Amino acid sequence: MAGRCRAVQQEPGCQQFEVFQSILDPDKLVVLELWADQAALDAHAQANAAQPPNQALAALRADGTRPREDYVYNRTR
């Protein structure tokens, strides 16, 4: 995931993209993302949808499917 984080961090509008692994349950990962605006998040989601699924990540999922990319930008500042 380190390479994925570095790649996404270079995308326009990406202010933060990190993956954390649970100490209590190493099979659980949390992604923390911060985008400049909805347009940047939309561009990121479109880029993800255009790429083939990452086989290593799909293998981590119980059902083997690709993670959903239907989240919404939420300005909290």
N, C-alpha and C positions, 0 to 999 in steps of 0.2 A: 504493500500500500504506500510505501514511502515514495516510490516513483510516481504513482498516481497523484499523490498529494502535490509533489513538485510540479507536475504537468498542469494540474488544475490551477495552482497558485499563479501560473503565468497567464491564465486567461484574462482578457479584459474585464475589469469590474470585480474580479475576485479579491476580496480583502482578507479572507481567511478560509482555509480548507484543511482540516485536520481529522485524523481518524484516531480514536481512542479504543483500547481493548480493556474490557472489564477484568479486574484482578480476581474478583469472586467467580466469574464465569468467563473464561478465556474465549468461549465460542461467541460471545456477544461483542459486537463492535458498534461504536457510535460515531457518526460523522457530524462534525461541527463546521457549518458553512456560513460565511458572511459575504454578501454581495452588495455592490454599490447601489443597485436598483433592480427593478423587475426586469428591465431589458437585458441586463447582464445575466440574470438567472435564466431567463428564457433562452438566451444564446447558448448558455452552458447546457441546458436540458436538450436543446436541438442537436448540439454537437454529440452528446451522449447517445441520443436516439439513432444517430447516423453511424455509430461505431458498432462493430460486432460485439456480442457479449464477451466479457472477460471470463475465460474458462476457469481461472483460479478462483474468482469471486463466485461464480455460479456453483462451483463445487462446495463452497462453504454454506450455501443455502440448502435447507432441508428439501425444498421442492425443486431445486436446480434451475429456477427461473431467474430472469434478470430483475434487479431491484426497480421499483417504480420511480419515475421521475416527474411526479405530478404535484410536487410541493409548490408553495406560493411564497413569494417574498413578503416578509413582514417587518416593517420598519419599527424598531423598538427604541431608537434613540430620540 
